[in-house]
Amino acid sequence: PIFTIERVRKAGINVKMITGDHLNIAKETARLINLGVNIHPNTALWPASAARDELICNADGFAQVMPVDKQEVVCVLQNKGLVVGMTGDGVNDAPALSQAQVGIA
């Protein structure tokens, strides 16, 4: 996974983790794969504001999220003019997968 993240970043693609897992688990997983540990809890996503949108853009990811949180992150990134890809393996990922320009289930 470490080399995959490095290759993707070298290609100019930003990678974020958006997970329902606990914050500590997300940070440790991100550390292990060199994703970056600037991981925030879902509470940082609300209320919506310009500062929150910047946080989303600069974060390495978010933990303890709900489906609406995942979709919101995708929407904010799209509103910044970014093309967003999303992977997911559960029904809870469906809203964000369908919102993203590239959805891989």
Solvent accessible surface area in square Angstrom, and as a share of the most:
residue,aa,sasa,rsa
1,P,115,0.72
2,I,63,0.32
3,F,145,0.60
4,T,67,0.39
5,I,18,0.09
6,E,71,0.32
7,R,157,0.57
8,V,44,0.25
9,R,91,0.33
10,K,172,0.73
11,A,75,0.58
12,G,69,0.67
13,I,99,0.50
14,N,103,0.53
15,V,36,0.21
16,K,40,0.17
17,M,34,0.15
18,I,33,0.17
19,T,22,0.13
20,G,47,0.45
21,D,73,0.38
22,H,95,0.42
23,L,36,0.18
24,N,102,0.53
25,I,99,0.50
26,A,1,0.01
27,K,75,0.32
28,E,74,0.33
29,T,58,0.34
30,A,0,0.00
31,R,130,0.47
32,L,101,0.50
33,I,38,0.19
34,N,80,0.41
35,L,5,0.02
36,G,26,0.25
37,V,78,0.45
38,N,63,0.32
39,I,5,0.03
40,H,43,0.19
41,P,43,0.27
42,N,35,0.18
43,T,101,0.59
44,A,32,0.25
45,L,0,0.00
46,W,104,0.37
47,P,113,0.71
48,A,62,0.48
49,S,54,0.35
50,A,84,0.65
51,A,78,0.61
52,R,18,0.07
53,D,32,0.17
54,E,85,0.38
55,L,52,0.26
56,I,0,0.00
57,C,30,0.18
58,N,104,0.53
59,A,3,0.02
60,D,28,0.15
61,G,0,0.00
62,F,0,0.00
63,A,0,0.00
64,Q,71,0.32
65,V,8,0.05
66,M,115,0.51
67,P,42,0.26
68,V,91,0.52
69,D,3,0.02
70,K,10,0.04
71,Q,57,0.25
72,E,38,0.17
73,V,0,0.00
74,V,2,0.01
75,C,36,0.21
76,V,7,0.04
77,L,17,0.08
78,Q,36,0.16
79,N,130,0.66
80,K,92,0.39
81,G,66,0.63
82,L,90,0.45
83,V,116,0.67
84,V,13,0.07
85,G,51,0.49
86,M,18,0.08
87,T,95,0.56
88,G,14,0.14
89,D,144,0.75
90,G,31,0.29
91,V,140,0.80
92,N,70,0.36
93,D,7,0.03
94,A,51,0.40
95,P,47,0.29
96,A,0,0.00
97,L,26,0.13
98,S,93,0.60
99,Q,67,0.30
100,A,10,0.08
101,Q,101,0.45
102,V,76,0.44
103,G,44,0.43
104,I,103,0.52
105,A,116,0.90
